[in-house]
């Protein structure tokens, strides 16, 4: 029992030392500032923050006003964070951003702004108690994530 646990821990330490990530054959992020890794970390937090609100919208989780509003506010705080990490020198493997991020900066900026507008609208809706309006706002936010991905993120290859 004890030795098995040790074996797992040693294995983990070796994997970390080699820079091997848990579940992908992607090239490591070798940029000194790691902008790809940093923006992805924000997107992952966004998914986790949006998820309980998505469940409320689909009727799979009870709506609790204070908890929902806290999630919406947390999403709003995250919503502006990824963009600074799309620096001019950050189009390198393992990014899944399309070249359009750098070729069409005006459109990319518009996609960010319309997303942030939808998130702000979600926060406003969450301050009220109209559950239908809240659900509609969640859906608008999800659509604006998707709209940007359709234009600016490569379809998952793996
Ligand atoms: C303005 C454009 C834009 C918006 C809005 C946007 N994304 Fe993304 N997202 C991207 C781009 C570009 C990438 C690819 C980043 C990379 O690999 O460098 C990405 C990557 C991701 C990833 C993958 C992260 C990883 O580990 O590879 C997730 C998950 C994600 N977005 C979720 C969301 C969610 C959820 C929302 C809405 C709440 C959202 N995104 C809104 C552009 C956007």
Boltz pocket constraint, residues with backbone or C-beta under 6 A from the ligand:
constraints:
  - pocket:
      binder: B
      contacts: [[A, 36], [A, 39], [A, 40], [A, 41], [A, 43], [A, 44], [A, 46], [A, 47], [A, 50], [A, 90], [A, 94], [A, 95], [A, 96], [A, 97], [A, 98], [A, 101], [A, 108], [A, 111], [A, 112], [A, 115], [A, 141], [A, 142], [A, 144], [A, 145], [A, 146], [A, 148], [A, 149], [A, 152], [A, 153]]
      max_distance: 6.0
